[in-house]
Amino acid sequence: MQHVISASFLASFFFFVFVGVVLTVIGNADIPSFKVTSISETQNVNNEEGKQSN
């Protein structure tokens, strides 16, 4: 019965370690904004970015 308990603790340990790794990767990911904007707002933002880079 001791091996079953050890195996379950080891499985839990690996599970939570890899969940931590996955959450860290997701947290550090640079994803775009999924906010829906109108076409005119998008064009205004693009024009302002073009002016700032010059």
N, C-alpha and C positions, 0 to 999 in steps of 0.2 A: 504493500500500500504506500510505502514511502516514495517509490519511484513515480507514482501517479501524481503526488503532490509536488514533487520536484519538477516534473515535466510541465505541470500547469503553471507553476511560478515562472519557469523559464519561458513558456509561451507568452504569458502575460507581459513579461519584461520586454521581449522582442517586439510584441505588438505595440506597446506604448512608446518604445524608443522610435520605431518607424513612423508611428503617428506623429510624434514630435518632429521628426525630420520632414515629413510631408507638410505639416502645418508651417514649419519654418520656411520651406521653399515657396509655399503659396503666399505667405506673408511678405516675402522679399521679391515676389514677381512684379514686374513692371507691366501691368495690364492697362490697356486704354480705357478711357471713360466710356461707359455704355449709355450715357445720358442722351436722350433723343432731343435734338435741336432742329430748328427750322433751317432751311437752306440759306436764308439771308444772314442768320446768326453765324453759321459756319463760314460764310464768305467774309464777314466782318472780322472774325478771329484770324482767318488766313491772311487778310490784308494787313492787320495789325502786326502779325508775326513777321511778315515780309518787310514792313517798315522798320521794325526793331533790328533786324539782322543787317540792314544797310548801314 
